[in-house]
């Protein structure tokens, strides 16, 4: 076997060292600077995207807080308007009830009481007549 021949060890070691030295030099001069440049560009892109994402997160938070504030303000305004409407409706109903009682229902109540009184009196008289 020629690999195990002790006379060819020196040439094998020489060509192996020469090949790996050339490969090492090519890697140092051409491949590693390119890889380093790509890694730096990726790192800068990641930092830029992180900063952009942070600004979007801040914008989202501010938008959400302004939306919640607007919602709270509109709910408070709606609640106030509903309370005001209920109070106005209640006062109107009270005023109308008093007015109707004074005008229309007064005469009706008087006639009802007269009729009820006369019926009660008739019943009372009938009871007295039949009970004797």
Buried (B, 14 or more C-beta within 10 A) or exposed (E): EEEEEEEEEEEEEEEEEEEEEEEEEEEEEEEEEEEEEEEEEEEEEEEEEEEEEEEEEEEEEEEEEEEEEEEEEEEEEEEEEEEEEEEEEEEEEEEEEEEEEEEEEEEEEEEEEEEEEEEEEEEEEEEEEEEE
